[in-house]
């Protein structure tokens, strides 16, 4: 499994998100409590950036229509979204966030 440096952990707001590009893939790096997650930065309902939304109670809310997604599973927790978003493996080392897109799993 190949991990790629996504960003410094300090760049990710507490209980917030940061949008990054890994290759051609938009990824939302999310901090929820003490945990860090990575998921597709594209809402499955409206194709807008999830990293611009609010993070609370283990979810990220799409700013456009209010769909929420569980940050650990990518599953929608309320409509209008019905399809999950991709999630990616994350590790934090030496103050940096690394993400595996899983293409070589």
Helices and strands as residue ranges (DSSP letters): E 4-8, G 9-11, E 16-22, E 25-32, E 35-40, G 50-52, E 55-56, E 59-61, E 68-70, E 76-78, E 87-93, E 96-100
